[in-house]
């Protein structure tokens, strides 16, 4: 790794370090909580998108969701 790459990596690590491995007390738990909330939020958004698509499909093409 060249000197420029190393200095760029060190700058990135200095900026990103507080978010991924905080040195404050309880920071690890806060990071875990934030990642858990991110996953919950992403699953919730994806669920809403899929539910919206199904609802719109049932509204615009009711034959697709009709039972025989």
Number of C-alpha atoms within 10 A of each C-alpha: 7 7 8 9 10 11 12 12 13 12 12 11 12 10 10 12 12 13 13 14 12 15 11 9 8 9 15 15 11 16 16 12 12 13 13 12 12 12 12 12 12 12 12 12 12 12 12 12 12 12 12 12 12 14 14 12 14 14 12 10 11 12 11 11 12 8 6 4
